Amino acid sequence: MGSMLDAFWRAGVYCLHPRVVVLSFLPLLIMVVLSFGLGYWWWESAVDGVSNWLADNELLSAALSWLDQLGAAALGAVMAPLLVLFLATPAIVLLSLLLVGLVMTPAMVQLVAERRFPRLEKRHGASLWHSIWWSVLSTVMAALALLASLPLWLIPPLIMVLPPLIWGWLTYRVFAFDALADHASAQERKRLFDRHRHAFLVLGVLSGYLATLPTLMWASGAMFIAMAPLLIPLAIWLYTLIFAFSSLWFTHYALAALVVLRQEDDRPRPGFDAARTAVLAAAGAGAVATMTDVTDVTDVPVAGSLPAAAALPVPRQIS
């Protein structure tokens, strides 16, 4: 727990570093261009489709009529746009996390290593393409899990549990791997994943809950729809900063754990070292004896022709 808290406050401090702040605008720029581009082509058709679905659904149509009678007609008017944003949120979160992992994490790992672990050896356990493949595969798996669990989000308690768990698992998979890709060997990475699996998962789940905070903007209803051109980029930037913080959190924790692992491997082991010294000494003495027998023996009696005590090599007499 102490190492997790230490990595937490260090990640918060590093988020204020100018290099991290500047890097956070690159995923933001990509996401904003992508979001507004897709919105320009698909927003109206998506809203119309959801509106038609709400009108065709008898239960939802009755609920909207009930809201109109209560004087909440404005809520019914923004229901379709809010549902479109609600359904688009998982895609925004997944793409934001993927972009942070691909664009920001390598630079932030280098920053942490330079400032905090300058003597940590790089053993290059995973290449760039390996990291990209791992991140994309993990993102696809998380997207499938989100789609499969989407109907369960209508149950109030589960919507507070399932998305953070899925996002937490994805955060753990992507950021823990990327944090160790350059400095740890493949064997060291596997050992650290086995040893710290539960800690990595806790970090991921907490990061998943942090990633739900920008979604609270959707609760402003009509105000959010009216200010969407301003609030959507703000929400995306908040997602980017949260995932940047999560990446730094994993980086500090994972690299510190790697240092401890290597210190354990380099620590003297008296029992093992003494046994190894004895074995090497015995092997060396045996090798010397063998060479003496080969060079100094003139005649080796046939086995069984002499008593056991006499059936030993007779050293050559040097005159």
N, C-alpha and C positions, 0 to 999 in steps of 0.2 A: 504493500500500500504506500509506503514511504517513497519508493522509486516512482510510482505512478503520480503522486502529488508533486514530486520534484520535477518530473517531465511536464506536468500540467502547467506550472507557473513559468517554466522556461519557455514553453510553447507560446504562452500569452505574451511574454516579453519579446520574443522573436517576431511575433506578428506585427510589432511596431517598427521593425527594421525597414529602412527605406527600400531595400532590394525586394523584400516580401510584398510591400505595398504596391510597388511598381509591377511586380509579376502578377498581382491579383487582377490587374486591369486587362491582361491578355485573354484569359478565359472569359472575362466579362464581355469584352468586345466580340469575341466569337459567338457567345451565347446570345447576345443582343441582336446581332445581325441575323443569326439563324432563327431566333424567335420571331422577330418582326417580318422576316422573309416568309416564314411559314404562315404567320398570321395574315399577311397580305393576301396570300393565295387561298388559305383554307378557313379563315376565321368565320366568315359569313355562312359558308356552307355547313361548317361544324355547328354553329349556333342554330341555324335553321333545322338541321337534323335532330338536335337535342330538343328543340321546341316541338317539333312534330312528334317525337317520342313521348314527351310529357303530355301532349294533347291526346295521344292515342291510348295512354295508360289510364284506365278508369280511376284507379286508386289515387295516383298523383294528380290527375285532373280534379278530382274531388277535393284534394288537399289544397290545391291552388285556389279553387272557388271559395273554400272556407277562409283562406287568407284574405281574399278580396272582400268578403263580408265583414271581416274584422278590421278592415281599413288598411291592410298591409299589401295593397296592390303593387306597390313599388318592389316589394320583395319577390313577388311572383314574376315581375317583369325582368328582374336580373337573375332569376333562377337558372335559365338556360346558359347565359354567359358564365356564371359562377361554376356550373357543372362542367363546362368545357375547360375552364381553368383548373378545376379540381382534378379532372382526368388528365390534363397535361402536366400537372405538378410532378408525378413520378418520373416522366421523361426529362423534365428540367433538372430534377435532382440527380438522376443517373448521369446525364451528360455533363453536369457541373462537376460531379465527382470524378468522372473519367478525364475531363480536361485538366482538372487540378493534378490528378495523378500523372498525366502525360507531360504537361507543360510546366507545372510549378515544382512538383516533388523532387525531380533530380537536382534542380538548382538549390532547393532548400536543404536537401541532404548534404550537398557540398558545402553550403553555408554553415550548417551545424558542425560538420566534420572539421572545417577549417578553424572555427572559433573555439570549439569545445574539445575535439578529439584530433588535434593536429598530427599526432604520432600513430594514429590507427591505420594499420596496413590495409590496402585494398587488395582483396583476393578475387574480385570479379566473378562471383558465383552465378550471375545471370547477365545475359546480354540485354541490350535495349529491345531487340525484337522479342526476346523471351518475356520481358516485362510487359510489352505491349500486348502480346498474346494472352498472358495471364490476366491482365486488366480487362481486356475485351471479353474473354471467356467468362470471367467472374461477373461482369456487367450483364451479359446475356442471361446467365443463370439467375441473377437477381431480378432482371426484368420479367422472366418467366414466373418467378415466385410472386412478384407483385401482381401480375395479371391473374394468376391462379387464386390469389387471396383477395382480389378486388371486391367480389360480392360480400365478403365478410366485413368489409370496411363500414357497411351500413349498420353493423351492430356497434353501438357506442363504445363499450369497453375495448373491443378488438381493434378499433381504429387507433387507439392510443398504444397498442402493443405490437401489432403485426408490422406496420411500416418501419418503426424504429429498429425492430429486430432484423428485418431484411436489410435495411440500410446499414445497420451496425455490422452485420456479417460481411457485407460488401466492402465497407470501409476497412475492416480488419484484413480481409483478403488482399485488397489493393495496396493500402498504405504500409502494412507490415512487410509485404514482399518488396515493395519499391525502396523502403528504408534500408533493407539489408542487401539489395541486389548488387551494389557496387563494392561494398566492403567485406561482406561475409562470403565464404565459400559455400558451395551447394550443401556440403555436409554440415557446416556450422548453421546455415539457415534452417535446415531440417531439425537440428537439435534445439535451436531456439524456438521454433514453432511448436515442437513437442513440449518443451519445458514451460513456455509462457503462453500456451494456447488460451487458458482461461483469462489471463490478464489481457491479452490482445482482444479477446471477445468482449470483455468489460469495457475496454477503451472504445471499441467499435460501437457498442450499444449506446454508451454515453454520447458519442459523436452523432449517432443516429437520432437521439432525442434532441440534440442541439440543432440538427438539420431540420427539425419540424418547426422551429421558431419562426422563420420567414413565412410559413404557411398561414400563420395567424393573421396576416394581412388580408387573406381572402375573407375573413369574418367581417370586414368593414362593409361588405355588400355593395350597395349602389355607389358609395364613395370610391371604392376600389375600381369599379368598372369605369367611372368617370375619369379617374386619374391613372388609368392603366398605363398610358405611355410613360409616366414617371415612376409608378410603383413597381412595374414589372422589372425594369432594369435594376431598381434598388433591391428587389427581392433576389434577383440573380446574383448581384454583388454580395449580398449577405450570405447566400449559399456558398459562393466562392471563398469568402473569408472564413466561414465555418469549416469548410473542408481543408483550407490551408492550415488553419489552427490544428485540425485533427491530424493532418499529415506531419506537422511539426511535433505534435504530441507523440505520435508513433515513432518518429525519427529519434527524438531524444531518448525515449524508453528503449527502443531496439538497439541503438548503438551503445548505450550504457550497458545493456545486457550482454552485448557482444564483447565488450571490454572485460566484463566479469568472467565470461566463458573462457576467454583466452588466458586470463590470469590463472584460472583453475587448471587449464591444460599445461601452463608453464610452471606451476608450483611444484617444488621438489617433493618426491614421494619416497621417504627413507626406506621403507620396506621393499618397495619395488626396485629402487636403485641398488640396494645391497644385494638382492637376489640376482639382478642383472650382472653386477660386478663379479659375483661368485661364479656364475655360469660362464662369463667370458674368461675368467681366470682359469677355470677348469678346462675350457676348450683350448686355451692357449697352451697349457701344460700338456694336454693330450697331443696337440700338434707337434710340440717340441720332441716329446717322447717318440712319436711316430717317425719323425725325420731322423732321430738318433738310431732307431732300430734299422732303418733302411740303409744308412750309410756305414754303420759300424758292424753289422752282423755278417759273419763269413759263412756260417753254415747253420741251417735250421734243421734239426733232426725231424725225422718222420714221426708224426703223432703216434703215440703208443709204444715207441721203441725205447723210451726212457720213462722213468717215474715222473709224476707231475712236477715235482720240485726241480727236476733236472731238465725238464723240457722247456727251458727258457733260452732265449738267444744268448750266445757267449760272446762277449765283447772281444774285438780284435786286439791282440797285444802289439802295441807299437814299440819297436825297438829303437 
